[in-house]
Amino acid sequence: MMDRKSTLHDFAAGETGRGPGVPSSLTNNPRSGQWDGRRMSKRMIADYKTFIVTDGEGVRNSLYVSGCPFHCVECFNSSIWDFQAGHEYTQKLEDKIVDDLKAPWIQGITFLGGEPMLNTPVLLPLARRIRGEFGHDKDIWCWTGYTWEELMRPGETPDKLELLQLIDILVDGRYLKDQHDSLLQFRGSRNQRILDVPRSLAAGRPVVWAKLHDQERDIPEMYLKDREAGEGAQAS
């Protein structure tokens, strides 16, 4: 993979209180309001998947939007950093997404990317329609490279907060390869958090999802220790 560290910048150098892992030399770090999805989004979708169990709690449908300027080193989805990647979001796709959510076994929808907070021209109308048709019977999860603290900064574009207010669970923060941890639930690096959005908004601070449950050790490691114990017993 090409080394992108030399092209990464902290555009808010000297600013403090931006949340866990910020700033990092492994990503771009924006100033408040620097990136405006209302202008940057090309309304492009990288993928839409149904019956997913890895993108949040329960069985879900997932919408992957295109475009992300964070450029985290060793990002899993670097192929969709380009805002013009994929195919155009259409009314037909939106109708299908809403229709798919009617299945009783689908708990909700997840917004990923790319960067959802910079694709509000797509996700705000969709989220509003989901709330209008399902209320809170279907939940909305969202992954973002922004931290909660960054989204709350004065001067951030209002569309981000509008989308946030329609979300139930937010997985926040950039992927930082030096904090990678395969034992984490629904996230890739230790700086990232799973936040209960309504409770966080009410409290005025980030509140971690009550069902958070990270693994304590890898399953292969457990099997290895059991095998070693068995071999030791046989030898004696």
LINBELRA-V183491 format. One line per field, one symbol per residue. psi: psi as a letter, one per 30 degrees, with the letter a starting at -180 (. if undefined). A space follows every 10 residues. Layout:
psi = ???
This chain:
psi = kkjgeffkkj fhkfklhglk gklkfglkjl lkgekjffee kghkkelkkl hkgfhakakl kkkjlkkjge hkkhkfhffg ekfglblkkl eeeeeeeeee ffkffjealk kaaajefghf fefeeeeeee eeffbgfklj lkkkfkleee ffkkflkffe eeeeffkekk jlllkjffgk jffkkglflf fkljkjeeee eefglkkkkf gkjklflkee eeeeeeeeee eeeee.
